[in-house]
Amino acid sequence: MSRHAWFIKLGLDTSPVYATKLIADYVSYGIPNSISIAHQVFDQVPHKDTPLWTSIISAYARSNQSHKALHLFSCMLHQSRSNPDARPNHFVFTAVARAITSAPQYLSLGKTMHAHVVKSGYVPGNIIVETAFLDLYMKCGVAECARKLFDEMSNRNLVTWNAMISGYIQNGQECQGLELFYRMKCRELYVPDEYSVATVLSGCAYVQDPLLGVQVHGYAFVSGFELSCRNSLANMYFYCGRVASAEKVFVGSERNLVSKLVTARGYVFNHMYADVVKHILLMENAVEIFVADQTIFVPLLTTCAKMHLLNVGKQIHGLFIILVDSYSTADSLKESRVIISSALMDMYSKCSDIRKARKVFESWLPEQHVPLWNSLLSGYIHNELIEDAKALFENMPEKTIVSWTSMMTGYVQKDLPQEGLNLLAKMYSGKEGSMLEGNCLTFVVALEACARLTDLNKGKQIHAKIIRALPDAYDNVAVGTALVDMYSKSGNLCYTLRLFDAMEEKNVVSWTSAIMGFAIHGFASQALELFQRMVNMGIMPNEVTFIAVLTACSHCGLVDEGMQYFTQMRKRYGLMPEEEHYTCLIDLLGRNGRLEEAWHLVEGMEENYLSDGRSTGAIWAALLGACQLHGNFEIGKKVAGKMMEREKQISTASVALSNVYAAAGMWNEVYGVRESWRKEGHANGEPGLSRICAQP
């Protein structure tokens, strides 16, 4: 400012040379309204030359005020017709390209500018202008135009290569970016700089390629870039699942704000929710991480929801309210407020505080966005408030496919599968306005409803709809698994196997669903053969897989095989048996009359494996059912005594024990059990129900 005053005294402030220097000074100082003052200096110059125009256009371009930069360029072109000293040069074209880069909506203008510079003779041949337009195309998401320009360049420098590699990675074409990096370094023999290394590490993170990432890390270490690229290195290791390696990158160096953000996001990505909370709590000034990057709110609220940390979630909510009211962060939070509010509602819902979730929803009145309605709907469903969810769904001003799918999911989870299918039919009827098309998740829920109803006819109709509406659905492992599950539970095992073999991708859930389908229908050999195929392919079974295997052995009397699989579960795969596994094992022994062995197994199991208070009711019930099958009233009486120690199982135990006595012809004992049951006031059990779905 003192220089400006000195130029005014000397009468030099209207000189284009000195005005250009003043504009550069004001822009570099970064004082409030510096660009406005610079523009005033610009306006005071009567005879403007090219460097002066370049300085003001560049100032607006660097400050992301693209509209003003482009408007000034238009004025410059108009004046250049009468003023030869104001004709654009390659610096002006570069500044204009930078302005369009930050405003992709002006892409068509960028293409026109590209044609203009070609016609003016700046391209090909001027590497600065060519690189600027290459970067423009990449930032606007037109990678093919950028690659065409890149291939036509007669000369390239490191900046050009970096712009091209970075553009590919930012546009989700990581493989092309990594291939180009290999070509640059190994074939064209350019020496990568820090920016090259950081960019390629980001690409390795996106494609989760730790092998290439480690090689780039080695190059960074040899070249002396390891310290300056540590955040990129840690980010790469986190996204490749190498948490220990990521943490090791920061050992012995002071962590800055970016390092803290990288670590927090890395823990969330690897589902290490406890470590996320610990990391945030150990920070000296945790607030700065939220001020620097408001997108961290969502993963932290997700962490609170996963770990049911209601109090921590409330603190984050309070901080969010403070930042929303803060002048310095209000603008940056404006676009993400709806997303963060949805995450808040999800956190409160998962922590069983639906009243607070509703309060967050109501705070948006009257401006309630569709994602907020969907979040509250999911909250009601998660807390099994199906009637509240139904009322909310009916009152929604706009329903998306997420809304319909969420409501269907609620019905199916509440064991109301028919209502879920009715809702699907209503969605396709178009009565709610414009007819929506279901997505993969919609059809997965619908197929689950059909599987619960064992309604093969409706399942086939939904399958046909999937083929018509989603031709690529077979590539989706969730859809394929749902189809396999529906056909297997409906008894169509031949088609189940055909569908299963046709699936391009299978996970442990897919294999388990197919194994269980054969197991429950008594085809043990096919079920065990599938299990062996799965293991041979290197897919690790989980707890549910072994329930399916033990069920297959139980239904077909394969006692020795079942005992072997039960032993393998612990010793080979390190899986601890739960109540369901013991229930299958007891049922297996009981069906084959080995009641003494089953009795001793359950007694030892209660003392050793399930001594932490977990339920054993279903296990005793399975053993009592076996006693009824074989008429063993002695063991049956002891088992019933164990069951009656639990109030919830008194009715079940009494009915089963009376049936054991009846099977043995001991009618006096039957009468005694039933009388004792009635006197104690437990004879209020609901009768059993069966469901039959008629086929056309």
N, C-alpha and C positions, 0 to 999 in steps of 0.2 A: 504493500500500500504506500510506503514511503517512496518507492520508485515511481509509482503512478503519480504522486504529487509532484515529484521532481520533473517528470515528463510534461505535466501540465504547465508548470512554470516556464519550461523551455519551449513550449508550443509544439512538442513532439508527439503528443498523445493521439493526434489524428494521422500520424504517419503510419502506413501499413506495416512497415518493418517493426517499429517500436510497439505498435498495437498488438502485433503477433506475439511479441515477448511478454506483454502484459497479460494477454489471455492465457499463455502457458503458465505464468506465475500464479494467477488466480486459481486455475484448475489444480495445480500441484499443491497449493496451500490447503485445499479442502475445507475452507471456512464456510459457514452457512451462506447459502445463496451465491456461492462463488461463480456458478455458471451464469446466473442472471446478471451478475456484475460484469462478467466477461462478455456477455452478449451486449451490454450497454457500451462497453469499449468498442466492440465490433461495429455497432450502429453509428458511432461517432465518426468513423472513417469514411470520408466521401468517396475516395477512389480505392476500391478494394482489389487486391491482387490475389493470385492463386494461393500463396502460403497463408494469407489471412483467412480465406475461406476454408482452407484445409484445417487450420487450428480450431475454428469454432465448430465445424462439422465433426471433427475427431473428438472434441470435448463432449458433445452431446452423445455421440456413439458410445464412448467409454462409460458414460453415466447411464446407459440403457434407455435414453430418451430418443428412441428410434424415429418417432414421428417428426420431431423437431429437426433431427439431423437430415432426414430425407426432404423435408420442406425447404431447408436451407440449400440443399443440393439442387433442388428444382429452381430456386431463385438464382443460384450460381449459373446454371445452364442458360437461363433466360438472359442474364446480364452479359454472359460471355459472347453473345452475338454482337454486342456493341462495344465490348471491352476485351480486346485480345489478351490483356494481362490477367484475365480471370478465367482462362480456359482450364478445365480439369486436367490434372496429371495423375500419375499412377498412385500417389499418396491419397488423393481425394477418392479415387475409385476403391482403394483399400479401406478407407474410413467408411464409405457407404456400404461396402460389403459387410463390415463389422456391425453396422447399424441394423442391417437386414438379418444378420445372424441371430440377434437377440429378439427379433420380431418375425417369426416364421410365417405370419399371415401375409407378409410382403414378398413371398417367394416368387410370385409372377413378376414383380418389379425387379427382383434379383436376376431372373432369367433375361429380362429386357436389358438390364445393365450389362450382363455378360455379353450379350450380342453387340452392345454398343462398344465395349472395350475391344472386342475382336475386330469390329469394323474400324476402330480408331488405330489399330495396329499395336496395341499393348500386349495382346495375346494372339499367338504364342510368342514366347521369348522373355517376358517379364515374370520372373519367378515369384516376386512379391505379390503381384496382382493375381497370378494363377493360384497361388496358395490361399489367398484371401477368398476367392470364389470357391475353391475346393472346400474350404472350411464352411463357407456359407451353405453349400449343398448338404454337407454332412449334418450341420446343426439344424437344418430344416427337414431332415429325414429323407433326403433324396440321394441315397448312397450310390445308385447306379450312375447318376449324372456326375457325382464326384469322382467315381472310378474312371469314367470315360475321360474326364479332364485330366486326371492323374496319368493315365496311360498315354495321353497325347503330349505330355510335357517333355520337352527336349532336355531340360535340366531340372534336377531336384536337389533340395538341401534337406538337412535333418528336420527342419520345421515342417516341411512338406510331408515327409514320412510320418512324423508324429501326428500331424493333423489327420492323415488318412487312417492310421491305426486307431487313434482315439475315436474317430468318427464311427468306424465299424463297431467298436466295443460299445459306444454309447447308443448305437442303433440296434443293439441286440444281435449283431452278427460277429460274435466273439471269435469264432473259428477263422473267419476271413481275416480278422485283425491279427490273430496270432500267426497265421500263415504269412501275412505281409511283414510281420516283425522278423520272422525267420529269413525271409527273402532279403530284407534290408540289412540284417547283420551278417548272415552267412554267405549270401550270394553277391550282394551289392557292396558289402564290406564297409557299411557306414558304422560309426561308433555310437551306440546308444548313449543318451544322456539320462539325467535323473528323471526327466519327464517321461521318456520312453520306458524306463524300468517301471515307474509307478503305473503307467497305463497298461502295460502288459500284465502286471500283477493283478490289476482289476479284472482283466480278461480271464486270467487263470481262476480267480475267485468265482466269476459268473459261471464258468463251465465246470468248476470244481475239479481242476486238474492239478493235484498236488505235485506230480512228477515234474511237470514243466515249471511249476512255481518254485520248487526247490532249486532247479537249474538256474532260474532267473535270480533267485536269492544268492546263489553262489557267485554269479556275475556281479551282483550289487556289492557283495563283500569284497571281491577282488578289485573292483573299480572305485571303492571308497564311497559308494552311495548308500550303504546299509543304514547309517544313522538318519540320513535325510529321507529315506524311503521306509522307515520303520512302521509308519501307520499303514502304508499299503501292504507291507509284508505281513503284519499282524492280521489285517483284514483278509488277505488271501488264505492264511492258515485257518482262521476262524471259519470261513465259508467252505473250506475243504475238510472240516471236521477235525483239524489238528489243533485242539485247544491248548495243549501243553506247549507246542511249538510257538503258538501265537503269544502266549504269556511270556515265554522265554525271550521273545524279541524285545520286550520292554525292560528286561532285567538290567539293572545298572544304569538306567537313564531316567531322567525326570519326565513324568508324563504330562503332556499339555492337554488342552481341552479336547482336541481332536482325538488324541489317544484314548481319553476316557470315553468318548462317544463310540469309538471303534470297539472298545472292550465291552461296553454295555450291549451294543448291537450283536456282537459276537456271541455273548452268553445267551441272549434271547434266541438267536438263530439255532444254537445247539441245545435248546430247551433246558438250559442250566439256570432255572428261574431263581433258585436260592442264591446262586452266585451273583445274579444281577442285583438283587436287593442288597446283598452284602457289599457289593462294589459301590453302589450309590450311597449307602449309609456311611462308608468309610471316607467319602470325599470331604475335604475341608469346607468347600463351598459348593454344595450340590446344586444350588439354584442356577449357577452359571451354565450348567449343561443344558438346562431347559431354555434359558434365554438364548443360547447360541443355536440350538436346533430344537424347534418345537415338535418335530416329528418323533422325538424320543418318548413323548407322552404315550403314544399308542402301544409300543412294545412293553413299557413299564406297567401300564394298566392291564395288558394281557398277562403279564407276570403275576400281578395281584389277583387276577381272576383265576389263574391256574392254581395258585397256592392258597387261595381263600384268605388273602391278607387284606381284610376290610379296612383296618385302621390305617395301614400304609396307603391304600387306595384313596381314603378320605383326605390324607395329607396331600397327595398328588392333585386331587380335585381342588383343594384349597389353593394350591400354588397356581393351578390353571386359571382360577377365577382372578387371582391377583395379576397374572400376566395379561389376561384379556383386558383388564381395566388399565393396564400400563400403556402409556403413549408410545413407548419405544418398541413394544412388541405387538401392539394391537393389529397393525397392518399385516404383519407376517402370520398372525394367527387367524386372520379373517377367513382364508380359504380352507384351512384345516379344522375350523371349529366344529363343523358337522361330524367329521370323522372322529375327532377326539370325544365329542359328546356321545357318539354311538359306542365308543370304547368304554366310556364311563358307565353307560347304562348296562353294557355287557358285564363290566366288573361288578357292579352292584347286584345284578341278577345272579351271577355265578356265586357271589358271597351271600345269597339268600336274603338280600335286603331290597326286595322288589319295590318297597315304598319309596326308597331313595331313587331308584331307577325311574319310577313314575314322576318324581319331582324334577329330575333332570329333563325328562320329556316335556313336562308342562312349562318349564322355564323358557321354552322356545315359542310359546303361544304368542301371536297366532301363526307365526312362521314355522310350521313343522314340516320338515323335509321327509321324503319317503324313507331314507335310511333310518331315521329316528323311529318311525312307526314300526319298521321291520325289527329294530333292536329291541323295542319294548315287547313286540309280539314274541320274539325268541326268548326274552326274559320270562314271560308268563309261562311259556311251554317248558322251559328249563325247570321252573319251580312247580310244574304239574298243575298250574292254574288254567285248566283247559277251558272252563267257562269264560273266564276273563279274556283269554286269548281269542275265543270265538266272538265275544262282544266287540273287542278291539278290531278284529279282522273285518267284521261287518261294517264298522264305522270308518274304515280307512278311506280317505278321499281318493287315493290312487293305489292300486295293487300291482306290484311287479311280480315277476316269476319267483323272486325270493319270498315274497309274502305268501303266495299260494303253496310253495314247497314247504315253508316253515309250518304252516297250518296243517298240511297233510302229515308232516313229521310228528306234530303234536298228537294228532289222532292215533297214529300207528303206535307211538310210544305209550299212549294211554290205553292200549289194547282195544282200540276202536278202528280196526282196519277198514271195515265197510264204509264208515264215515269218510275216511281218507280217500277211498276210491270214488265215493259220491262227489267229493270236492273236486277231484281230477276231472270227472265228467262235467261238472258245472263250469270249470275253467275252460274246457274246450267247447262248451255250448255257446259261448260268446254273450251270455246274458249280462255279464258284468261290464259290458263295453266292448272294446277291441279284444279279439281273441288272442291269447298269448300262446307261444309254443314252448313246451316243456324242455328243460335241459337235462343233462345226464343225471343230476341229483334228483330231479323230479321223478324220473322213471325208476331210479333205484328205490326211492321210497314207495312208489306204486307197486313195484315188484315184491317188496318186502310185505306189503299189505296182502297181496295175492298169496304169498308163501304162508302167511299166518292163517289165511282162510282156506288154504289148500285148494284154491280156486284156479284150476288149470285153464279153464276157458277164458277168463278175464286176463290171466297171465299171458296167454297166446295173443290176445288182442293188443295188449300193451307191447309185446315183443314185435308184432307187426307194425305198430306205430313207431317204435324205435327205428326199425329198418327204413321206414319212409322218411321220418323227420330227421334222424341223426345217422346218416350213412357211415360216419366214422366212429360210431359208438363202440364197435367191437375192439377198437384200439384203447378204449377206456377200461381199465382193470376193474373199476367199481361196478360198471354196468355189466360186464361179463360175469363177475362174481354173483351179482344179484340174479341174473338169469339162471346161472347154474344152481343157485340156492332155491329159486322158485320151482324149477322143473324137478329137482331132486325131492323136495318136500311134497310135491304133487304126485310123485311116484313114477315119473317118466324118466327112468334112468338111462335108457338108450340115448335119448336126445340130450340128456345131461352130459354124458360122456362126449358126444359129438361137439357140443358147444364148448366144453372145457378144452378139448384138444384143439379147437379152432382159435382159442384165445391167443393173441400174439404175446401178451405179457401176463404173467401169473405171479402173484405174491403169496405169502403164507396163508392169507385169508381165503384166497381162491382155492388153494389146495385143500385147506381144512373144510371148506364148504362142500367140495366134491367128496372127500373122504366121509364126512358126516352123512351125506345123502345116501351113500351105499351102506353105511353102518346101520342107520336106523331102519333100513328095509331088509336087513339080514344078509346082505352080500358081503360077508367078512373078507373073503379072499380078494375080491376086487378092491375093497377099502384098504386092506393092508398092502396090496400091490401098488396102489396110488401113493401110499405113505412111503414105500421104499423108493419109488420113482422120485418123489420130492426130495428125499434125503440124498439120493445119488446125484441130483442136480445142484446140490450145495445149498438148498434152502433150509434154514434152521426152523424146526417146528417150535411152536409156542405151547402154552398151557392148554389152549382150546383144541389144538391139534391132538394132544394126547387124550383129551376127553372123547374125541371122535374115535380114536384108535381103540381105547378101552371099551367104548360102547360097541364097536364091531366085535370085539372078542367076547363081550358079555352076551350079545344076542345070538352068537353061534357056539357058545360053550367052549371057547378056546382058552381054557384056564391057564395052562402053562405059558402060552404065548402072552396072555394078558399080564401075568406076573413078571415076565421078562421085560415087556414094554414099560411097566410101572417102575421097575428097577432102573432101566435105561434113562428114564425121565430125570431121575436125580443124579445118577453117577455120570452119564455121558453128556447130558445137555444142561446140567446144573439148574433144573427147574424144580422148585419145591411144590409138592402135591398140595392141592387145596381140597376143600370139602367135596367138590364135584368129582375129583379123581378117586378119592376114597369111596364115594358112593358107587361109582362104576365098578370098582374093584370088589366091594362087598356084594354088589348085585351079581357080579360074575361068579364069585364063590358060592353065593346063596343059591343061584339057579342050578348049580351042579351038586347041591347037597352037602357042601363042605362047610357046615354051619359052625362047628367047633373052631375050625381055623379062622373063620370070619369073626367069630366072637373075640378070640384072643387078639386078632389084628386090630379090632376097633378099640379094645381096652388099651393096648400099647400105644395106639395112635393118639388117644385122648391125653395120655401122660406125656408123650414125647413130641409129636409133631404139631398138635393143635392145642397146646397148653397155654396159649396166649389169649384165650377167651373167645376164639373164633367158634362159630356154630358147628355142631356135629349132629343137629337134628335130622337132616336128610339121610345121613349115614345110618343112624339107628333105625329110621323108618324103612330103609332098604333091607336091612337085616331082619326086621320084624316081618316084612312082606315075604322074605324067603322062608321064615319059620312057618308062616301060614301056608305057603306052597307045599312044604314037606311035612306039615303036621307036627312040627317039633314044639310042643307046648312048654317044655322045660326051659329051653333057651328063650323062647318067645316071652315067657313071663319075666325073665330077667331083663330082656331088652325093653319090654313095656315099662318096667320099673324105672329104667334109666330115662325113658322118654317122659314119664309123668313128673320127673323132677323139673321139667320145663313146662310152665303153665300153658304156653301156646300149643303144646303137643298132647295135652291130656285127651282131647276128643279123638285125635288121630290114633293115639296109642290104645284107647279103650275100644274103639271100633275094630282095629286090627287084631287086638288080643282076643276079643270075643270071636272073631272069625277063625283065629288059630284054634281056639277051644272047639268051635263048631266043626271044623275040619276033622278034629280028632274024636268027635262024637261026645264031647264032655259038656252036655247041655246045662247041667246045674252050674258049672263054672261060667258058661255063657250068660246065664240069667244073673249071676252074682256080679259080674263085671258091668253089665248094662244097668243094673239097679244102683250100684255104687256111683256110676257115672251120672245118672239122673239126679240122685240125691245131692250131689255136689254142684248141681246147676250148670253142667257143661254140655247138656244134650240140646244144643241149639245149632248144630252144624248145618251148612247149606248142602242141599242135594247135588250130586254130580250132574254135569251137563255134557251133551254131545252135540256136535255140529256136522250137518251133512250138506254138501253143496251139490245140488242136482246138475247133471251135465245134459246139454241139449241133445 
